[in-house]
Amino acid sequence: MLPHECGPTVSDADVELGGTLQLTSPRTLRSVLSAHGIRLSKALGQHFLADANILARIVDACALHGDEKVVEVGAGVGTLTLALAPHARRLWAVEKDERLIPILQEHVRGSHSVEVVHGDFRRLQLASLGEELVTAGNLPYGITSEVLLKLIRERACVRRAVFMVQREVGERLVQGPGAQASRLGLHLRAYYELSVLRRVPRTVFYPPPEVDSVLLSLQRLSERRISSPPDVFEQVLKALYATRRKTAHNALARLVSRQRAAHALAALDLPPSVRGEALSLEEVDALARELFASE
């Protein structure tokens, strides 16, 4: 039971036989938060997982063998933290909301492998924690893109990631070329194997969000899928997706001369009228090489 000087307390009904809080129970989550006078913040995208089966799926997807270092994004009250801790050598539970830190610290007190970190995952230097990290978490929808971009930037440190993300975002990340193609998804696939493991209904969260989610897996590739320099590839990708209505020829003319853009497209047998979202990862990579071949 969590101590508090005033307000409601966690009832015996919220505690399992072994004395462990049932943190996948909406009733328990309400009790814990109420006991600490906490109202969840919409601005922080706080929706806590409240389903034991989905929690088990996340742990399985992380594929831990006991010797991994794990970084959890948005640990909340510790639901996923406690599920992962027995399978990890070291676990950093990162939480931005200072109101939740005392609750999180109390819940993981008996887990010696866990260190609670009060801070923003986006500002954390992953290299300071080691290499071959596994990252996991139920991502607030508002920071999903920033977190995934961080995994690209700091990919040398991250071996695997398992995240809960908004369904529409997750499904677009794994889309191939076409109207629904995602610039971030294409960028990620240059370095990671992406897969949507399962859909997750909004009803398994407390409080329920307005949309469903998916469980997304990222596994770093042993070799990247691009042969162009990463910064050049990113420049070309950004230009191609900057304005979706523009043809690739007009989009690339923001980086190089129109003549050079036309020459690169012709060299790859791509029509000037093709649009960036219609290009495959291999074609974007080839364009990056062709455009900057002499530089």
Secondary structure as UniProt FT lines:
FT   HELIX           12..14
FT   TURN            17..18
FT   TURN            23..24
FT   HELIX           26..35
FT   TURN            36..37
FT   TURN            42..45
FT   STRAND          48..49
FT   HELIX           52..62
FT   STRAND          69..73
FT   TURN            76..77
FT   HELIX           79..84
FT   HELIX           85..87
FT   STRAND          90..95
FT   HELIX           98..100
FT   HELIX           101..107
FT   TURN            108..110
FT   TURN            112..113
FT   STRAND          114..118
FT   HELIX           121..123
FT   HELIX           126..129
FT   STRAND          133..138
FT   HELIX           141..143
FT   HELIX           144..153
FT   HELIX           155..157
FT   STRAND          158..166
FT   HELIX           167..173
FT   TURN            179..180
FT   HELIX           183..189
FT   TURN            190..191
FT   STRAND          192..200
FT   HELIX           202..204
FT   STRAND          205..206
FT   STRAND          213..220
FT   HELIX           230..242
FT   TURN            244..245
FT   HELIX           248..252
FT   TURN            253..255
FT   HELIX           258..267
FT   TURN            268..269
FT   TURN            272..273
FT   HELIX           276..278
FT   HELIX           281..291
FT   TURN            292..294
//
